[in-house]
Amino acid sequence: MPQAFATYERLRRGRVEKVAARASKADHAKTPGPVIQKLMPLLMPLMLKTFMNPDKTVGPEQRYRIDWNTPVGAVAPPLA
């Protein structure tokens, strides 16, 4: 049983650490001031269409699926 938990952790650790690091970074972001709060609804759609790409930033996390048929000893797929 301890070996199963160690394998489980080894297969997940890299992905989980990336998710936790991104969440920590977002958590430490400062709250925007009143001017930015007013501009944000106008700027966000433009930013998403031009230089911010949610598919590249959080897409791999959101699309990640566990292949339950993969043997436990197999290497986990890399997170892009």
Protein Blocks (a to p, Z undefined) as FASTA:
>chain_A
ZZmmmmmmmmmmmmmmmmmmmmmmmmmpccddfklmmmmmmmmmmmmmmmpcfklmmmmm
mmpccdfkbcfkbccdddZZ
